[in-house]
Amino acid sequence: MEDQGIIQLYLQRSQQAIAETRSKYGAYCRAIARNIVASPSDMEECENDTYLAAWNAIPPNQPRRLKVFLGRITRNIALDKHGYNTAKKRSRQLEVILEELEDCLPAAETVETEYAACETARLINEFLYGLEEEARLLFIRRYWYSDSVEALASRFNMGTSKVKSRLFRVRQKLRVHLEQGGVRL
């Protein structure tokens, strides 16, 4: 079923909307959750919570791109779950990914207003649109979808050391771009 048909089912409050969403985007949502949370039960919980959140958000929202809408919901739910699971202990999988970006992004304490946060997001989007496609996809797969370096190497048919060096160079370019845009790091 096409995305607009699924959205219409949500707008009509039809239970079939969830079945169609699961059929078309279940594997996608599970893949996002799997890269952030470790256990299969947490992954399944994130997927199910995504369907509930979509049910509660449509209406009033009517997403233009359902896949992106669901991906964002899943990622946020998985990050919340990860935070809950690691409140007293540290999971290195996501911590490593976040540490890689640490030098490129301002600390939470330095972003004092909502405007500053929006400006930073605008600069990051501008930077990503300016990258060559492969570098942009590497960056997004690593820092949005939380793919491992090994998974990226396999996906892009390159060695892990090349993936690491490409990501390092992109992070350095991002840092320069943000500093030139007035973001204090």
C-alpha positions in Angstrom: 0.0 0.0 0.0 1.2 3.5 -0.8 2.1 5.9 2.1 -0.8 8.2 1.4 -3.2 5.3 1.7 -1.7 4.3 5.0 -2.0 7.9 6.2 -5.6 8.0 5.2 -6.2 4.9 7.3 -4.7 6.7 10.3 -6.9 9.7 9.6 -9.9 7.4 9.5 -8.7 5.8 12.7 -8.7 2.4 11.1 -6.8 -0.4 12.9 -5.6 -1.5 9.5 -3.2 1.5 9.5 -1.0 -0.2 12.0 -1.0 -3.5 10.2 -0.1 -1.8 6.9 2.6 0.2 8.7 4.1 -2.9 10.2 4.0 -4.7 6.9 5.7 -1.9 5.0 8.0 -0.3 7.6 8.4 -2.9 10.4 11.9 -4.0 9.2 13.0 -0.4 8.8 11.9 0.5 12.3 13.5 -2.6 13.8 16.8 -1.8 12.1 16.9 1.7 13.5 16.0 0.4 17.0 18.5 -2.5 16.8 21.4 -0.1 16.2 20.6 1.8 19.4 19.2 -0.7 21.9 20.8 -4.1 22.4 18.1 -6.5 23.4 15.6 -8.0 21.1 12.8 -7.3 23.5 13.7 -3.6 23.7 13.9 -3.5 19.9 10.4 -5.0 19.7 9.1 -2.6 22.3 10.5 0.4 20.4 8.8 -0.8 17.2 5.4 -1.2 19.0 5.8 2.2 20.7 6.5 3.7 17.3 3.1 2.4 16.0 1.4 3.8 19.1 3.1 7.2 18.7 2.2 7.3 15.0 -1.4 6.5 15.9 -1.5 9.3 18.5 0.3 11.8 16.1 -1.8 11.2 13.0 -4.1 13.2 13.2 -3.4 16.1 13.8 -0.1 15.6 12.0 -0.1 14.5 8.4 3.5 13.6 7.5 4.7 14.3 4.0 7.1 11.3 4.1 5.8 8.5 6.3 9.1 6.6 6.3 11.1 9.6 7.6 8.3 10.3 10.2 8.4 6.7 11.5 12.2 6.7 11.5 12.4 9.8 13.6 9.8 8.4 16.1 11.6 5.1 16.3 15.0 6.7 16.8 13.7 9.0 19.5 12.0 6.1 21.3 15.1 4.0 21.1 17.3 6.8 22.4 15.0 7.2 25.3 15.1 3.5 26.0 18.8 3.4 25.7 19.1 6.3 28.2 16.8 4.5 30.6 18.7 1.2 30.3 22.1 2.9 30.8 21.2 5.3 33.5 23.5 3.6 36.0 25.7 1.6 33.6 27.4 2.5 30.3 26.8 0.8 27.0 29.8 1.4 24.7 27.9 0.9 21.4 26.1 4.3 21.3 28.6 6.0 23.6 31.3 5.6 21.0 29.2 7.1 18.3 28.3 10.1 20.4 31.9 10.6 21.5 32.9 10.8 17.8 30.7 13.8 17.3 31.6 15.4 20.7 34.2 17.7 19.2 31.9 18.8 16.4 28.9 19.8 18.3 28.4 22.4 21.1 27.8 21.1 24.6 24.2 21.4 25.8 25.1 24.1 28.2 26.4 26.4 25.5 23.1 26.4 23.5 21.2 28.9 25.6 18.2 29.6 23.4 15.9 27.7 21.1 17.2 30.0 18.3 20.8 28.9 18.8 19.7 25.2 18.5 17.7 25.9 15.4 20.6 27.8 13.8 23.0 24.9 14.6 20.5 22.4 13.0 20.3 24.7 10.0 24.1 24.8 9.7 24.3 21.0 9.9 21.7 20.6 7.2 23.5 23.1 5.0 26.8 21.2 5.6 25.2 17.8 4.7 23.6 19.1 1.5 27.1 20.4 0.5 28.8 17.0 0.9 29.3 14.6 -1.9 26.7 11.8 -1.8 28.9 9.0 -0.5 30.3 11.1 2.4 26.8 12.3 3.2 25.4 8.8 3.3 28.3 7.6 5.4 27.7 10.4 7.9 23.9 9.9 8.1 24.2 6.1 8.3 26.7 6.4 11.2 25.2 9.3 13.2 21.5 9.1 12.5 21.0 5.3 12.0 23.9 4.4 14.3 25.4 1.8 11.9 28.6 0.2 13.1 31.9 1.0 11.2 31.9 -2.7 10.1 28.4 -2.4 8.7 29.3 0.8 6.8 32.4 -0.9 5.4 30.3 -3.7 4.1 27.6 -1.4 2.8 30.0 0.9 1.0 32.5 -1.8 -0.1 35.5 -0.3 1.7 37.8 -1.2 4.6 37.0 -0.2 8.1 40.1 2.1 8.3 38.9 3.9 5.2 35.4 4.4 6.8 37.0 5.7 10.0 39.2 8.1 8.1 36.4 9.4 5.9 34.2 9.9 8.9 37.0 11.7 10.7 37.5 14.1 7.8 33.8 14.8 7.5 33.6 15.5 11.3 36.6 17.9 10.9 34.9 19.7 8.0 31.6 19.9 10.0 33.5 21.4 12.9 35.0 24.1 10.7 31.6 24.8 9.0 29.9 25.2 12.4 32.7 27.5 13.7 32.5 29.6 10.5 28.7 29.8 11.1 29.3 31.3 14.5 28.6 28.2 16.6 30.9 28.1 19.7 32.2 24.6 20.3 
